[in-house]
Amino acid sequence: MTTDVDARSCPFPGPDLSSPEFLARPEHWYAIMRVQAPVCLVPGNGWYVVAGAELVRQVLRDTATFSSAGLSKHAPPPPEVADAVAAIRARGWPYVPALGTNDPPRHTQLRKLVNKAFTPRALAWMEPLVRRTAHDLAAALPDGGQVDFYTAFAEPLPAWAICRVLGLDDSRRADVRRWTLAATATIGARPDAEGWIRTEEDLLDYQQTMAAEIERCREQPREGLLSALVSASAEVGHGEEPIGTANLLTVVRELLVAGNETSGRLIAAMVYLLDRRPEEWDRVRADPERARLIVEEALRWSTPTQVAYRRVTRDVRLGGVDIPAEARLVVSFASANRDLLAFGDPDAFDPDRPEVRTHLAFGQGPHMCVGAGLARIEGVTALQVLAEHVKSLDVLDPDNLSYTPSFMVRGLDTLPVTVRRLPAASDGDHPEVGH
């Protein structure tokens, strides 16, 4: 049940979402919001945070009232580097709205483009690429040694996998990771001036490199997701706008973030959570399908993409709060996934909960994350392959871990573990059955 409150005199003044206090414990602040003000005006910027699960679903379903068009997820550059940033951007392609910042009919056209590339058959083709990559990384984990699991496995797996899925050469692995970090550096975060310049230069490098790859795919189609997207972009229906290089660059950048950043944070979160449920490693070895439940619960519990933005198109009353047209909403998937009205004992990690598949980690409705299928493949495959190689991964000092300083893309920055390999595991034998 929501409380009938006026957000402009809210009994709980919403926190600064970028403050160290909020970023350290967002689940704590969201819990307060859900009880005191499920729709809460954040002082200083005019944002309304939507925290209750049913209210979040209501917003995601009503795309006419709560629009994605005309929004930017990225913070503006600070004044002291604004001219330098503009000069760098002028050397590349314009930033055009894509899936995350469009409404129908353009969103429908772009979504159709991506759906052609992410068919069930295409996802089935991607899975062996992910599995081979996971085995390569798992085989390198040192027996009995201490390692940062995030940088040794969780971070490179999706970067290496998306490189192969796109059809890029393995030599581009480091570039893919660098481009992904640049694409998310200003989402829910505020880099310093030097960081801004570095980010824009990396994004320009991404544009120039991928535009050349797009042209090669146009001239000579090849294996891979990028070529499939280029081919699908040429099929423009009657009355539809052409899908040019700038559109493709933005779509691929969104896919890099969706299938790369989210997956790495998810895989790290799973290992952290299994440190408290070590028996799950044996259960996955006995039944590899068990990994699917663990992935869904880890998605709910960690919610790597924490929020989405929406623009209110008309005066509306939401959760007892009057919100004016053109107001901005921060729709919190992370809060919805911890709502007691939607999940029993929501702060607990329980893969056997009956509502395990009803989370909102990928959103809902027309704007549901396009990379959800690939992210699930990467999460499930990572856990299954790790279970073939290790008895457990024991987290060092689990109560003192650092997280990404962003209220939108959140996850562990590092995850020091002790590796306990299976004595009988053969790194050269990668069974494909049962998955």
Buried (B, 14 or more C-beta within 10 A) or exposed (E): EBBEBEBEEBEBEBBBBBEEEBBEEBBEBBBBBBEBBBBBBBEEEEBBBBBBBBBBBBBBEBBEBBBBBEBEBBBEBEEEBEEBBEEBBEEBBEBBBBBBBBBEEBBEBBBEBBEBBBEEEBBEBBBBBBBBBBBBBBBEBEEEEEBBBBBBBBBBBBBBBBBBBBBBEEEBBEBBBBBBBBBBBBBBBBBEBEBBBBBBBBBBBBBEBBBEBBEBBBEEEEEBBBBBBBBBBEEEEEEEEEBEBBBBBBBBBBBBBBBBBBBBBBBBBBBBBBBEEEEBBEBBBEEBEBBBBBBBBBBBBBBBBBBBBBBBBEEBEBBBBEBEEEBBBBBBBBBBBBBEBBBEEBEEBBBEBEEBEBBBBBBBEBBEBBBBBBBBBBBBBBBBBBBBBBBBBBBBEEEEBEBBBBBBBBBBBEBBBBBBBBEEBEBEEBEEEEB
